[in-house]
């Protein structure tokens, strides 16, 4: 039996501000924006090429806005991803990598899979990592 992760709920304080960030700045596809009264709204957005979406909204979770940490996106080219984030106005870290001494500037000098990262937060402080990895390589 397959167990597929399809939706991750990300708690936010301002749904419209978060929708603009994820759709306009990150380029996630807007799948759904549905309201059922004043106390329920679901907005589902999917990163390009992903089978998993994020959902923001009202009445979805009792988690505090900004409490999600360490969500990861995988890309085939970390430097191109960094350039795209910067061009779209996303405040993000420079490309970096980890070695025995911790986080170091620049892409992984050995080009290891999942070795290079860019970090950013959404407007509420939910944290994200973008990493370069083989699973994102085009077919």
N, C-alpha and C positions, 0 to 999 in steps of 0.2 A: 504494500500500500504506500502510495506517495503522500507525503505531508508537505504541502506547499505553503510557504509564508507568502501571503498576498497583500496584507495590509498591516501597517504599523501606525498606531494612533500617536500623534504628536500634540501634547497639550500647549495651547497658545492663549494669550489674553485678548487678542484682537484678531478675529477671524479674517477680516478683510485685509488687514496689514500683512498677515501671514500668507494669505492667498496670493497677494501681489508679490511677496518675496519668493515664494516657491514657484509660481508660474512665470512671472516676468523676469526676475533676477536669475533664478536657477534654470529656468527653461523647462520645468516639469509640465507635462500635459495635464490640463484640467479635464478630469473625467466626469465629475459630478459636483454640482452645487445645489443641494436640496434643503429646503426648509419645511418643517412640519410644526408650525406654530412659533411662538416667541422663544421657547426654551429648547428647541432642537434644530440644529443645522449641521449637515455633514458636507464637507468639501473634500473630495478625493482627488489626489494629484499623483501622477506617475512619472518618475525620471525617464528620460529617453532611453529606450532599449531595455528597461527593467520589467520583470514580471511582478514586482512588488511595488505597491503604492503606499503613500502616506495619506493619512486622514487627519484633518483638523476640523474643528467645529465647536458647537455648543451642545452641552448635554451628552457628551460622548464618554467622558472620563472624569474622575475626581482627582486626577494627578495635577500637581501644581504646574502652571505654565513655566517653561524653561527647565523642567526636571529631567528631560530625556538627555542622556549622555552617550556619546560614542557611537552613534549611528554611522554606518560606513557605506560609501558609494565606491564602486570599482570602475576605473577607466583604463583604456588602453594606452593613453599618453598623458602622463601627469603634467607635463609642462604645457601642453595644449589646454588641458582642463584648467590649470591655474590662469592662463592667459584669458580664457573665456570667462572665468569668475571675475577677474579684475575688470575686463571690458564691460561686464554687466553691472559693475558697481558693488559687487559683493566684497565686504571686508574679510580678508582671509590671510592666512599665514603665507610665507614664502614656501616653495617646495623644500622638503626636508626628508631626512632618513634617520633611522636608528642604527647605532652601533653599540659596542660594549660600553661606551661612555655616555650613552643616552641619545637625545635628539640632536642631530647635527644639520647645518644648513646644506642645501643642495640635494639633487637627486642621489639615490644610492649609487655610489661609484662603481659597484659591481653589477648594476642593472638587475638585481635579484627581483623575482616576482614578489609582489606585495611589500616592496622595500622602500618605496617613495610615497610621501604623503603631502597633503595640503589640508589645513584645518580651518573651519569657520563655524560661526554660530548663526542661528536665525534671530530675528528681532527680539524674541523672548529669552534667548540664551540657551536654547536646545543646541547641543554640540554635535558636529558632524566631522567626519574624516573622509577625505577622498584619497584612495590609494590606487597605485598603478598595479594592475594584475592581469595575469593570463586569461582569467575567466571573462574578461571584457574584450579580448582580442576579437576583431571581426572574423567571421567565418570565411 
